[in-house]
Each structure stands twice: as C-alpha cells, then as structure tokens.
Amino acid sequence: MSDDFAPRLLRWFEAHGRHDLPWQHPRTPYRVWLSEIMLQQTQVAAVVPYFLRFVEKLQNTQMLAAAPQDDVYALWSGLGYYSRARNLHRAAQICVERHGGELPDDFDSLSALPGIGRSTAGAILAQAFGRRCAILDGNVKRVLARFHGVEGWPGEKATENRLWQLADAHTPHERVADYTQAIMDLGAGICVRAKPRCGACPLHTDCIAHRKGLTAALPTRKPAKARPTRRTVMLVLRDAHGRLLLERRAPVGVWAGLWSLPEAADETAARGDVARAHGIDANAIAFRALPPFVHGFSHYLLDVTPLALDLEPANVVADAPDKRWLRPSDAAALGLPAPVRKLIESLD
C-alpha cells in the first residue's frame, strides 16, 4: 500500500477539488447531513438546486422536524428514492426528541438514525465534526477497487469488507474533511465508471487497474438480472373546474406517503373502481386513452397506461384526508412522484 496515498490526494484536491459546493459554506452538521442524504444514488449537479431550495425553506434540524410531511415531500419531489425524505424527516424528529434538536456527533447515535448507514455516518462525522472516520460510497469503492486491484462485486460481503479495510487504512488523522471530499471528488470526476481520466489522476502511477489495463473491469459489475415489468392504470379524473383527483399512497411500498393519481390493475378494474367510488354506471364510462409510458425502478419496470375521464358534478366525491381535488398547477405543492408530475404537466 502506498504510504503517500492521502498526501497525494490532498495535494490534488487543493488544486482541482470542489471547494464551492453550497453545503460547504457554511459547513454545518445539518447542511452536511442533508447533502449526504441527497447525494445517495444522485449526482451533485442534480442535487444542488434541490439542496438550495430545501435549506431556504427548512434551515435547520428543528424546522425540518416541525415541518408537515407533505412540505418535506414537496421539496424533495423529483429527486427520487423518497424513502430518503421520509427517513430524513423522522431522523430530524428523533434529534429533537432525544438530542436537543441537534445532530449527534458520535458514531453509534448518528448511525442509529433512520437513513444513516455506516458510510453516511462517517461522511457526516468527518466533514461536519472533523472526526477520523472512513467512508465507502460508490465513488470511493471504485477508486479503491481500481487502485488496489480488488476483484469481486462490491455488494458481496467479503469484497465490501476488504474495501472497508482499505478505506480505513488510507484515511488520515489530519484534514479528514478535505480528504473525504477529495476521494469523493476523484471518483466523481476522474475515476469515473466509463473512460476514466487516468492521466489526470494523482494516484495513477501506483494504480493496479491502470497498470494492468483493468479499469473497464474494476470494480466488478453486479451480475446482470433482467428487470420484470409490472403494469398499472393511472386515472386522470377531472371535475367541471378542471381539477384532478389525487390520492395519498399507502405509508409503505412504492412512493409511500406521496400523492399520486388513482391506480387500478387494468381498464376493467378501473371502470369498476370509478363506478363504485363515484356512483356511475360502469357501462356508461368511456375513458380516453392518454399516451402510455414506462418508468424504471431499480428492480422492475412500471408500464403505465393513463386513462382520462371528465366527471359530472354529481359524481365528484368530497375531499378527504387521503383524497384531494386540485388544479394541475396547484398539485406541484404536494410531494408527487416524478413520472406522475410529468404526466400532470403534460395535460392540456
């Protein structure tokens, strides 16, 4: 192992690293925590506008804890992986209940909060509190797997354990916040998955993958598995004022707790659901088919068929805790799944 791994990386960071990210100025525990949660499975460029909008409305842990869930989801809407928002909100409430409204600064308490795993806890402690803690996000896994020639899919326990050992061994005792940012920056901008810029890497002279021509093979990819397709019908029901019916989804499952359009398994089921809920003869229902689309999740594809229907005033159900009639422009104030938001925005 190269003894000057961290010093070389830090020298590179001084000249080429990212020093102007919004969560770095000021670098408070709350802002670091929020950025780390948003950056899980999402790139910096996509996160920045969401981060700025979020901290403008909810400026600290106490404000986040007190915010209605719908407000949190609305600020998160479009960023995806909504369990992150749900866990963030609950973690803030726990901080108020148990930690005086502040993010705890010890590993055990921090990693016990919803949505904060080992690597995220390490990143928060390193960047917000200057603690010597290793991190192992996707960028760091890629850097270490290539530099040390570690084979095996990082999702396998043995491979992950080896990468954690290396991550800890390389983490310096000084300038931990800079080092943590540096290794993430290197993975995000230089040691990228496809066509890494090895000539610009401060570590390339000792990198096994570079030396042996293995950058395309490392880290080992996850074994391929075909994603199954699921199908659903989304109902675009409008009243005489052009308002749409939205329903809050169940607290568990896909898009848990978000607002969405009513769904049914197929057109026959949709006709029956509308007939029962709105007092209409099922045989008199004539849906208008809207353009179908496919939305990809990590484990499956969702094939969506939107069906539209204009309801007579007598058939419009009243608002309820889990049902609301809203104009399309007002629906944006709620937390909506990204494909549902796009569908609503496409309506005439």
N, C-alpha and C positions, 0 to 999 in steps of 0.2 A: 504494500500500500504506500502511495506517495505521501510523505510527511508534509509536503507543502501544498496539498490539495486545497485547504481552506485559504491560505495566504494568496495563492494564485487566483482563486475565485474572487476574493475580496478586492484584489488589485484590478481585476477585470470589471468588477461591479462599480468601482469608483469612477471609471471612465465610461462604461457602457450600460450600467444598470438603470432601472427605473426608480427615479428619485422624486417624481412629481405625481404619484398616484394620490387620489383625493383622500384615502384613508390614512395616508402618511402625514397629513397636515390638517389638523393636529392628529397625532397618533395616539388616540385614547383607547383604552380597553374596549369600549363599546364599539367604536368605529372599526377597530381591527377585527373584533368578533363578527360584526355584521359583514365585513368584506370577506372574511374566510368562509362564512356560510354561503354567501352569494357565489363565491368562486368555486364551490364544489360542483364539478361537472359543467362549469360555464367559464368561458374565456373572459379576460379582463376587459376587452373592448365592449363586450355585451353588458358587462356588469356595471361599468362606470355610470351611465345615465340612471340606472335603477338605484344605485347607491346614493347618488346625489339627491334624487327625488325622495328617497326613503329618509335620509337624515335631515332633509329640510322639514319634513312633517313630524318625524319622531326622532328627537335629537339625543335621547339618552335611554338608558335601560328602564327608568321609571315611566317615561312617556310611552315606550313600547308596551310595557306590561299593562298600562291602563287603557290602551287603545282597543276599540272593538275589533273583533276578529275580522269582520268584513273590511275594515280600513286597512288592516295588515295585508289581507289577500289582494285588495285593490292595488296597493303599492307594489306588490310582488307580481301581479298579473302579467303574463307574457314571459317571465323569467324561467318558468318551468320547474319541475320537481317540487311541487307545492308542499310536500311534507317538510321541506326545509323551512318554509314560512311558518307552518304550524308548530314545528319544534322550536323555532326562534321565539315565537310569541310565548309559548309555555315556559321556555327557559328564562325569559325575562321575568315572568310572574314568579318563578321559583327564586330568582335572585332577590326580588322584593320581599318575598315571604321569609327567606332563610339567610340572606347575605346582605341585608341592609340596603338593598337596591343597587348593589354593585356586583360586577362580575368577580367571582372568587379568583384568587391568584395562586392557588395550589392545585396541583395536577388532579388529585383524586376528586375534589369538589367540582372542578371545572369539567372533567371528563364524565362526571355523573349527570350533567345537564343534558336534556334532550337535544339530539342533533350534533353533539360534540364528541367525536371519537378521538383516538389516540393522536393522530396526526394533526387534526384541527386544534386540539388542546395544546399540543407542542408549539404550533404556529402562533397561537394567541399568547402563550407564556413567553415565547422568545421575542415576539415583536412588540407586545404591549408592556411586558414586565422585565425584559432583558434576561430571562432565565435560560440556562443552557438546557434546551430541550430539542431533540431531533424531530424532524418531520419526514413524512413519506407520502406526499401526494403523487399524482400521476406524473408530473414533470420530474420530480426527484427520483422516482422509480426508474424512469427512462435514463436519466443521467447516470445513475449508479449502475444499472444493469449493463449499460454500454461501457462505462469506464472500467468496470471490473470483469466484464465478460460473463455476467451471471445469466445462465440459461434457465428456462422454465418460466411458465406463465406466472406473473407476479400475484395473481389471485390464488395460487396454490400456497398453502400454509408454509411449507418448507422454503419456497422461494421468497415469500414475504418476510419470513424470519431472518433469512440471510441478508436481505436488503435493509431491514431494520438494524441489524448489527453494523452494517457498513455506514448507514446514516448516522448512527450514534458515534461511531469511531471518528467520523470526519467533522462532526460538529465542534467548533472551537469553544473555548471558555471566554473569549472576549469577542465583542462586536457580533453577538449572536443574532440580533435583529437584522443587521446588514447581511450576515451570512445566509440567513433563512431566505431573505428576499433575493439574494444573489443566486442561489441554487435554483429557486423557482424561476427567476428571470432567464437563467441559462437554458433551462428545459423548455420554457415557453417561446424563446426567441432564437436560440441557436441549435440546441439539441432536440429539434422537433422530430416528430414521427417520420415524416416523409422528407427526403432530401435535406438532412441536417447540414448546417453550415460549419463543417468541421474545421475549416481553415481559420475561422473566426473564434474558435473555442480555446480558452486559455489552458485547457486540460488535454488537448488532442494528442500531444506527444507521448502521453502515458496511457491513452485510452485503448483498451484491448479491442473493442469493436472497430475503432478506426484503423488500428494497425493490421487487423486480420480481415478487414472488409466485411464486417458483420453488422454494420449499422442498420441495414434493412431487415435483419433477422432478430435483432435485440431491441427492446425486450420481446420475449416470445409472445406471440399473439394468443389470445384466448381461443380455444378450439371452436371452430365455426359451428353454429347451430342455427338452423332455419327458424325464422320467426313465424309463428302461426298467425292467421288472420281471423279477427273477430269482426262481426258485423252488427251495426246498430242503426236505428232510425232516429233522427232528431226532428222534433216537431216545432215548426215555426208557426205558432198560433198568434194571430193578431186580433185585437178588438177594433171597434169602429174608429178609434182615435189613432190607430197605427201602433199601439203599444204591444209589446211582446210579453208572453208569459214566460217567466223564468222560475226555476225551482232550485232550491238548495239541495245539493247532493248529500248522500249519507255521510256520517262522520268517519267512516272507514272505506277503504277501497280507492279506486282511481278518482282523482280530483276531489278527494274527501273534503267536505265542507264548503266547496266552491259553489257559485251559482252557475247554472247551465240551462240549456233548453231541455224540455221534457224528452225522454227517450222511450223507445219500445223496441222489442226484438225484431219485428218486421212490420210490414204495412198492415197486415191483418190485425196484429196485436195493437198497433197504433190506432186503427179505426175503432176497435173495441174500447181502448182506454179513453179516447176522446168522447165517444158516445156516453160512457158511464159518467165521466167527470163533468161533462157539460150539458147533459140532457138532450143529446141529439140522436136521431135515428141513424144507426150505423150505416144503413143502406143509402142514406142521403149525403154521406160525407164524400166529397170529391177533392182529394188532395192535389196540390200542384207540386210536381217533382222539381226540385232545385238541383243544380249540379252536384253530383256526389264528389267526395274527396277521401283521401286516405291519410291518416295521421299515424306517425310512427312512435311507438313507445320502445323502451329498451328491450322488452321481452316479447312484444307482439305488435302487429299492425291493426289499426282500427279502421275498418271500411265504413264510412258514414254516408247514409242516404238521407238528405234533408227533405222533408215534406211540409209544404205550407198550406195553411187553411185560415181564411178570414171568418171570424165568428160573429154571429148576430149578438146585439146587446143582451138579449135574454139568455144567451148561453155562456156569458162571461162569468166565471167563478170569482168570488171575492178574494182580495189579498188575504194571506195567512202568514204565519211565521216562516213557513218554508215555500211560499209562493208569492210572486210579485208581478204586477203588470208595469212595465217600464218602456218608455220610448227608447229606441236603439241608442240614441246619443247619451241617454242617462244610464244605460246599462254599464257603461265604461267605469262608473263609480264603484261598481262591485268587483269582487275578485272573480274573473272569468277565465276558464282555460283558454289558452292561446287559439286553438282551432275554432272554438265557439265564438271568440271575439272576432276572428277573421270572417266567419260566416255571417255574423250580425252586421259587420261593417260592409259586407258585400250586398246587403239587401237594398232594394230600391226604396 
